């Protein structure tokens, strides 16, 4: 993946100063950089720096400025620890995942002052361009808009009619620490979801400001991958409804979710409170009042908090695969579990949806020295919320050891339980009431590492294709696949349909057969899925393993 950064540098070398100066509604101006066919603006503040007394506060409006602000330089990346602590050397995706997950801190150093976004604007084309905003993955503890693979310039350079926005949001203890004390300290009563509220603030910034860049605030697609896609699901259930209840327009009309990890079991406030209490004890911050306790925690340095969460993550992840911080049902920003709302049909049924995942979601998450000696022990250790009776059925019937090695069984369970099956469940539920749902599977055997045989098409490997941002030495058929996938994405962003409003003439010129493939809307059981690989084709939804998990979800989830 290091060649991804090289490719980004090549595009950057073509850029020159002199991008159009944009005047925002408050009067401040932005001067970005000019690229080949597009202008780009970096380090654009969408909220006030969440530092000092704003640490663990809901996002506040950014300061206004007079004159011209330099938007050629990146803003800071949100604080996180070295992902090497999560992915030790015997971890299959060590090199691959660390490069994907880690922002380029040479241009965007880690800082609590990190609530910035980036805007990539194609020159020419429509005056009111549709907008797509991307939310990165990384388990709500890693990642950022400065990840090399998320460079929006490649998408901007290959279309004339869509603006690309990438945004940061607070991570880990800085973004997802929750407690009753912090809820009382916030005027909106929210706690444990500050990073998610940052995303909402970025969406609101688009509503208020994207018109200055030639964008259409009424035509916004919200796109996320992994934890970013999980965040999109929460937005789909809550954000538009809250905006409309306040008399405001919807913040988005379409969503794309790459490998979301649906919130089957989000944190209750009691769980978040336990994490908070442990941190208070660790820092000896118990005060005479809640205000004293919070003030003590806010007095700790960025490194103090970051080192604490690093040690906590390393211990928890190696024990059971769980992270220390997650979305919290706080009764304010998140009134109840999104999954329960989803099952009750309480979500925006008018939003158009693309959802999908990868053929080998589980391969990257298991270390080669995975400690559990049996499949039953693995399920109990990694997925303690699955009842013992269902664990036994999984062992005996879903992943029998007659043809699979123990590692293959573990990989299959991990990918199906966390990604493949809940995502199909989501897609089927949506398709039952919404004819505008498209479902994909990505199965290309990537060439990003020497571990191709071991990894297959692992979690996050689709990103380079959707962003049309492959390393320079990939095969020709992979470049064509990246073109197909990025064009399907851009078609959806601009026309509300991955097939586009009309046949794309560029497909004929490139003779890559994309124009001969119609991606049908997903209709549920037995419906059609597009399978993205070198021979991209339409397949039938027929994952029998997921049939079992459908029944389990219905039986044990709210």
C-alpha positions in Angstrom: 0.0 0.0 0.0 3.0 2.3 0.2 2.6 2.9 -3.6 -0.8 4.4 -2.9 1.0 7.3 -1.2 3.4 7.5 -4.2 0.4 7.8 -6.5 -1.0 10.5 -4.4 2.2 12.4 -4.5 2.2 12.2 -8.3 -1.2 13.8 -8.4 -0.1 16.4 -5.9 2.9 17.2 -8.0 0.5 18.2 -10.8 -1.3 20.6 -8.5 -0.4 24.3 -8.4 -1.6 27.2 -6.4 -4.2 29.4 -7.9 -7.5 27.6 -7.2 -10.6 29.8 -7.3 -11.0 31.8 -4.1 -14.3 30.8 -2.4 -16.2 33.2 -0.3 -18.2 31.6 2.5 -21.6 33.0 3.6 -20.0 34.6 6.7 -17.7 36.6 4.5 -14.4 34.7 5.1 -12.5 33.4 2.0 -10.7 30.2 1.2 -7.8 29.8 -1.2 -7.0 26.2 -2.0 -4.9 24.5 -4.6 -5.5 23.8 -8.3 -5.2 20.2 -9.5 -5.7 18.6 -13.0 -9.3 19.4 -13.6 -10.3 20.2 -10.1 -9.7 22.6 -7.1 -9.1 21.3 -3.6 -9.5 22.9 -0.3 -8.0 21.4 2.9 -8.2 22.2 6.6 -11.6 23.8 6.4 -13.0 24.1 10.0 -16.5 22.9 10.5 -16.5 23.2 14.3 -14.6 24.9 17.0 -11.4 23.1 18.2 -12.6 20.6 20.9 -9.8 21.5 23.3 -9.6 22.8 26.8 -13.1 23.1 28.2 -14.6 21.9 24.9 -13.0 18.5 25.4 -16.0 16.1 25.7 -18.4 18.8 24.6 -20.8 18.5 21.7 -19.3 20.3 18.7 -19.6 24.1 18.7 -19.7 26.5 15.7 -16.3 27.4 14.3 -14.9 30.9 14.6 -15.5 33.2 11.6 -12.5 35.0 10.0 -11.9 38.0 7.8 -9.8 38.0 4.7 -8.4 34.9 2.9 -7.6 31.6 4.8 -5.0 29.3 3.3 -6.8 26.1 2.4 -3.8 24.5 0.7 -2.6 22.9 4.0 -4.3 20.1 5.9 -5.8 20.4 9.3 -4.7 18.1 12.1 -5.8 14.4 12.3 -7.8 13.4 15.3 -5.7 11.9 18.1 -5.1 8.2 18.1 -2.3 5.9 19.1 0.0 4.0 16.8 -2.1 1.3 15.1 0.9 -1.1 15.4 -0.3 -1.6 19.0 -3.4 -3.1 17.6 -1.8 -5.0 14.8 1.3 -6.9 15.9 3.8 -8.4 13.5 2.1 -11.8 13.4 -1.2 -10.1 12.4 -2.0 -10.9 8.7 -3.1 -7.4 7.8 -0.3 -5.7 9.7 1.2 -3.7 6.9 -1.9 -3.5 4.8 -4.2 -2.3 7.5 -1.8 0.0 9.2 -1.3 1.9 5.9 -5.0 2.0 5.3 -6.0 3.1 8.8 -3.2 5.5 9.6 -3.5 9.1 8.4 -0.5 10.7 6.7 0.8 12.6 9.7 3.5 14.3 7.7 0.8 16.5 6.3 -1.8 16.2 9.0 -0.2 15.7 12.5 -2.3 14.3 15.3 -4.0 16.9 17.4 -7.2 17.4 19.5 -7.7 20.4 17.2 -8.9 18.2 14.3 -12.4 19.1 13.3 -11.6 19.9 9.7 -12.9 18.8 6.3 -11.6 18.7 2.8 -13.5 19.7 -0.4 -12.6 18.5 -3.9 -14.4 20.5 -6.6 -14.3 19.4 -10.3 -14.0 22.4 -12.7 -16.8 22.7 -15.3 -19.9 20.6 -15.4 -23.1 21.4 -13.6 -23.5 24.6 -11.6 -25.3 22.9 -8.7 -23.2 19.9 -8.2 -24.3 16.9 -6.1 -22.1 16.3 -3.0 -20.8 13.1 -1.4 -19.3 13.2 2.1 -17.1 10.3 3.2 -16.7 9.0 6.8 -13.6 6.9 7.4 -13.5 3.6 9.2 -11.1 2.4 11.9 -13.3 1.1 14.8 -14.1 4.6 16.0 -10.5 4.8 17.3 -8.3 5.0 14.2 -8.3 6.7 10.9 -8.8 10.1 9.4 -9.5 12.0 6.2 -5.7 12.2 5.6 -5.4 8.5 4.9 -3.6 8.2 1.6 -6.2 5.8 0.1 -9.0 8.4 0.8 -7.6 11.1 -1.4 -10.7 12.5 -3.1 -8.6 14.1 -5.9 -8.8 11.0 -8.1 -12.6 11.0 -8.0 -12.7 14.7 -8.6 -10.4 14.4 -11.5 -12.5 11.8 -13.3 -15.9 13.5 -13.1 -17.3 16.9 -13.7 -20.5 16.8 -11.7 -19.9 15.7 -8.1 -18.1 17.4 -5.2 -16.2 15.2 -2.8 -15.9 16.0 0.9 -13.9 14.0 3.5 -14.1 14.9 7.2 -12.5 14.0 10.5 -14.3 13.2 13.7 -13.1 12.7 17.2 -12.0 9.2 18.0 -11.6 6.9 21.0 -11.7 8.4 24.5 -11.8 11.9 22.9 -14.9 11.1 20.9 -16.8 8.4 22.6 -16.2 8.7 26.4 -19.6 8.7 28.1 -21.0 9.2 31.6 -23.8 10.8 33.5 -21.4 13.5 34.6 -20.5 14.4 31.0 -24.2 14.3 30.1 -24.9 16.9 32.8 -22.0 19.0 31.6 -23.5 19.3 28.0 -26.5 21.5 27.5 -28.0 19.0 25.0 -27.6 16.2 27.5 -25.5 14.1 25.1 -22.6 11.9 26.2 -20.5 9.2 24.6 -21.3 10.2 21.0 -19.2 13.3 20.5 -17.5 11.9 17.4 -20.8 11.0 15.8 -22.1 14.5 16.6 -19.0 15.9 14.9 -20.2 14.1 11.7 -23.6 15.7 12.1 -21.8 19.1 12.4 -19.9 18.4 9.1 -23.2 17.6 7.4 -24.7 20.8 8.7 -21.6 22.7 7.4 -22.4 21.3 4.0 -25.9 22.6 4.2 -24.7 26.1 5.2 -21.6 26.4 3.0 -21.4 24.0 0.0 -23.3 26.4 -2.2 -20.3 28.7 -2.2 -18.3 25.9 -3.9 -21.0 25.3 -6.5 -22.6 22.4 -4.6 -26.2 21.5 -4.1 -27.1 21.1 -0.4 -30.3 19.4 -1.4 -28.5 16.6 -3.2 -26.1 15.0 -0.6 -24.9 11.4 -0.4 -23.5 10.2 2.9 -20.8 7.5 2.4 -19.0 5.5 5.0 -16.8 2.5 5.4 -16.7 0.1 8.4 -17.2 2.2 11.6 -17.9 5.1 9.2 -20.7 3.0 7.6 -22.0 2.0 11.1 -22.1 5.8 11.8 -24.1 6.3 8.6 -26.7 3.7 9.8 -27.2 5.8 13.0 -27.6 8.9 10.9 -30.1 7.2 8.7 -32.2 6.4 11.7 -31.8 9.6 13.7 -30.2 12.6 11.9 -32.7 13.5 9.2 -35.7 13.0 11.5 -34.1 15.4 14.1 -33.4 18.0 11.4 -37.0 17.9 10.2 -38.4 18.0 13.7 -36.5 21.2 14.2 -37.9 22.6 11.0 -34.7 22.2 9.0 -34.2 20.3 5.7 -32.8 16.8 5.6 -29.0 16.7 5.8 -28.7 13.9 3.1 -30.8 12.1 0.6 -28.7 9.0 -0.2 -26.3 6.7 1.6 -23.5 4.3 0.7 -22.4 1.8 3.3 -19.2 -0.3 2.7 -18.9 -3.1 5.2 -20.9 -1.6 8.0 -20.7 -3.3 11.4 -24.3 -2.8 12.5 -24.8 -1.9 16.2 -26.2 -5.3 17.3 -25.1 -4.6 20.9 -24.2 -0.9 21.4 -23.1 0.4 24.8 -25.8 1.1 27.4 -25.1 4.2 29.4 -24.2 1.9 32.3 -21.3 0.4 30.3 -20.0 3.8 29.3 -20.3 4.9 32.9 -18.1 1.9 33.9 -15.4 2.9 31.4 -15.6 6.5 32.6 -15.3 5.5 36.3 -12.3 3.3 35.5 -10.6 6.3 33.8 -11.3 8.5 36.8 -9.8 6.0 39.1 -6.7 5.5 36.9 -6.0 9.2 36.9 -7.0 9.7 40.5 -9.5 12.3 39.5 -12.4 11.5 41.8 -13.5 14.9 43.0 -15.9 16.4 45.6 -18.3 17.1 42.7 -18.9 16.0 39.1 -17.5 19.4 38.0 -14.2 18.7 39.9 -13.9 15.2 38.4 -14.4 16.5 34.9 -12.0 19.4 35.4 -9.3 17.0 36.6 -9.7 14.8 33.5 -9.6 17.9 31.3 -6.4 18.9 33.0 -4.7 15.7 31.7 -2.5 16.1 28.6 -3.4 14.7 25.2 -0.7 12.2 25.6 -2.0 11.1 29.0 -5.4 10.3 27.6 -4.0 8.7 24.4 -1.6 6.5 26.3 -4.4 5.4 28.6 -6.7 4.4 25.8 -3.8 2.6 24.0 -3.1 0.4 27.0 -6.8 -0.2 27.5 -7.4 -1.1 23.8 -4.4 -3.4 23.7 -5.6 -5.4 26.7 -9.3 -5.5 25.6 -8.6 -6.2 22.0 -6.3 -9.1 22.6 -8.7 -10.6 25.1 -12.0 -10.5 23.2 -11.7 -8.3 20.1 -13.7 -5.5 21.7 -12.7 -1.9 21.7 -13.0 0.3 24.9 -15.2 3.0 23.4 -18.3 2.8 21.2 -21.6 4.5 20.4 -23.7 4.9 23.5 -27.4 4.9 24.0 -27.3 8.1 26.0 -31.0 9.0 26.0 -30.3 12.3 24.2 -28.3 12.1 20.9 -29.1 8.4 20.7 -32.4 7.9 22.6 -32.6 4.1 22.0 -30.7 1.4 20.2 -30.6 2.0 16.5 -31.1 -1.7 15.8 -34.4 -1.7 17.7 -35.6 1.4 15.8 -34.5 -0.3 12.5 -36.5 -3.4 13.3 -39.5 -1.3 14.1 -39.2 0.4 10.7 -38.5 3.8 12.3 -36.1 5.2 9.7 -36.1 7.4 6.6 -37.7 5.2 4.0 -37.1 7.7 1.2 -33.3 7.5 1.3 -31.7 5.7 -1.6 -29.2 3.1 -0.4 -26.1 1.2 -1.6 -24.8 -1.4 0.8 -22.2 -4.2 0.4 -19.2 -5.9 1.8 -16.2 -8.0 0.9 -15.7 -11.7 0.2 -13.2 -12.2 3.0 -14.2 -9.8 5.7 -12.8 -11.9 8.5 -9.3 -12.7 7.3 -7.7 -9.4 8.4 -9.0 -9.5 12.0 -7.4 -12.8 13.2 -3.8 -13.0 14.2 -1.9 -16.0 13.0 -1.5 -17.1 16.7 -5.2 -16.7 17.5 -5.4 -18.1 21.1 -8.7 -19.9 21.1 -8.2 -23.6 20.8 -11.7 -24.5 19.4 -14.5 -22.8 17.4 -16.8 -22.8 20.4 -14.2 -21.1 22.6 -13.6 -18.6 19.8 -17.3 -17.7 19.5 -17.7 -17.5 23.3 -14.6 -15.3 23.6 -15.2 -13.0 20.6 -19.1 -12.9 20.7 -20.1 -13.4 24.2 -23.6 -12.1 23.5 -24.4 -15.2 21.4 -26.2 -17.7 23.6 -24.6 -21.1 24.1 -27.4 -22.9 22.3 -26.7 -20.9 19.2 -23.0 -21.4 19.5 -23.4 -25.1 19.4 -25.6 -24.9 16.3 -22.9 -22.8 14.6 -20.2 -25.3 15.5 -22.2 -28.4 14.4 -24.2 -27.1 11.4 -23.0 -23.8 10.0 -19.2 -24.3 10.1 -18.6 -28.0 10.5 -14.9 -29.1 10.6 -15.3 -31.8 8.0 -14.0 -29.6 5.2 -12.7 -26.4 6.9 -9.6 -25.8 9.0 -10.1 -24.2 12.4 -8.7 -21.0 11.1 -11.1 -21.1 8.1 -14.0 -21.6 10.6 -13.0 -18.7 12.7 -12.5 -16.4 9.7 -16.0 -17.4 8.4 -17.7 -16.8 11.7 -16.0 -13.5 12.2 -16.9 -12.2 8.8 -20.4 -13.5 8.8 -21.4 -12.5 12.4 -20.0 -8.9 12.2 -20.4 -8.0 8.6 -21.9 -10.2 5.9 -25.0 -11.5 7.6 -26.2 -8.4 9.5 -25.6 -6.4 6.3 -27.8 -8.8 4.2 -30.4 -8.6 7.0 -30.3 -4.8 6.7 -30.5 -4.9 2.9 -33.5 -7.2 2.9 -35.3 -5.1 5.5 -34.8 -2.0 3.5 -35.7 -3.7 0.2 -39.1 -4.7 1.7 -40.2 -1.1 1.8 -37.8 0.8 -0.5 -37.3 0.0 -4.2 -34.1 2.0 -4.3 -31.7 -0.3 -2.7 -28.6 -1.8 -4.4 -26.4 -4.5 -2.9 -22.9 -5.4 -3.9 -20.1 -7.9 -3.0 -16.4 -7.2 -3.6 -14.4 -10.4 -4.2 -11.3 -9.2 -6.2 -8.1 -10.9 -5.0 -6.2 -7.8 -4.2 -2.5 -7.4 -5.0 -1.8 -4.9 -2.2 0.4 -7.3 -0.1 2.3 -10.5 -0.4 -0.4 -12.2 1.7 -3.0 -12.3 -1.2 -3.6 -16.0 -0.8 -4.1 -15.7 3.0 -6.2 -12.4 2.8 -8.3 -12.8 -0.4 -10.5 -9.7 -0.6 -10.2 -8.5 3.0 -12.0 -5.7 5.0 -11.3 -2.3 3.5 -9.7 -3.5 0.3 -12.5 -2.1 -1.8 -11.7 1.5 -0.9 -8.9 1.9 -3.4 -11.3 0.8 -6.1 -14.2 3.0 -5.1 -11.8 6.0 -4.8 -10.2 5.0 -8.1 -6.9 5.2 -6.4 -4.9 2.0 -7.1 -1.2 1.7 -6.6 0.7 2.4 -9.8 1.8 -1.2 -10.4 -1.6 -3.0 -10.3 -2.9 -5.2 -13.1 -4.8 -3.6 -16.0 -7.9 -5.5 -15.2 -7.8 -4.1 -11.7 -7.6 -0.5 -13.1 -10.7 -1.3 -15.2 -12.4 -2.7 -12.1 -11.6 0.5 -10.2 -13.1 2.5 -13.1 -16.3 0.5 -13.0 -16.7 0.8 -9.3 -15.9 4.5 -9.1 -18.2 5.2 -12.0 -21.0 3.3 -10.3 -20.5 5.3 -7.2 -20.4 8.6 -9.1 -23.5 7.6 -11.0 -25.3 7.0 -7.8 -24.1 10.3 -6.3 -25.2 12.3 -9.4 -28.2 10.4 -10.7 -29.5 8.4 -7.7 -28.8 5.2 -9.6 -25.5 3.3 -9.9 -26.4 2.7 -13.6 -26.5 6.5 -14.2 -29.2 8.6 -15.8 -28.0 7.4 -19.2 -25.4 5.1 -20.6 -21.9 6.5 -20.1 -20.1 7.1 -23.4 -16.8 6.7 -21.7 -17.5 3.1 -21.1 -17.7 2.4 -24.8 -14.5 4.3 -25.4 -12.6 2.2 -22.8 -14.3 -1.0 -24.0 -14.3 -2.4 -20.4 -17.9 -3.9 -20.6 -19.2 -1.7 -17.8 -21.8 -0.4 -20.1 -23.1 -3.9 -20.7 -23.7 -4.5 -17.0 -27.0 -3.3 -15.4 -26.9 -3.3 -11.6 -30.4 -4.3 -10.7 -32.0 -2.9 -7.5 -32.0 -5.5 -4.7 -35.4 -7.1 -4.1 -34.6 -9.2 -1.0 -34.6 -13.0 -0.8 -33.2 -14.4 -4.0 -32.5 -10.9 -5.3 -29.7 -9.8 -7.5 -26.3 -8.6 -6.3 -23.4 -7.2 -8.3 -20.2 -9.1 -7.7 -17.3 -6.7 -8.2 -14.1 -8.5 -9.5 -12.1 -8.7 -12.7 -15.1 -10.3 -14.4 -17.8 -8.2 -12.7 -21.2 -9.9 -13.0 -24.6 -10.2 -11.5 -25.1 -13.1 -9.0 -28.0 -14.3 -6.9 -28.3 -13.7 -3.1 -27.7 -17.2 -1.8 -25.7 -17.2 1.4 -27.1 -20.2 3.4 -25.0 -19.3 6.4 -26.8 -16.0 6.7 -30.2 -17.8 6.7 -29.2 -19.3 10.1 -28.1 -15.9 11.4 -31.3 -14.3 10.3 -33.2 -16.6 12.6 -30.7 -15.9 15.4 -31.0 -12.1 15.1 -34.8 -12.4 15.1 -34.7 -14.5 18.3 -32.2 -12.7 20.5 -32.0 -9.1 19.4 -34.6 -6.4 20.4 
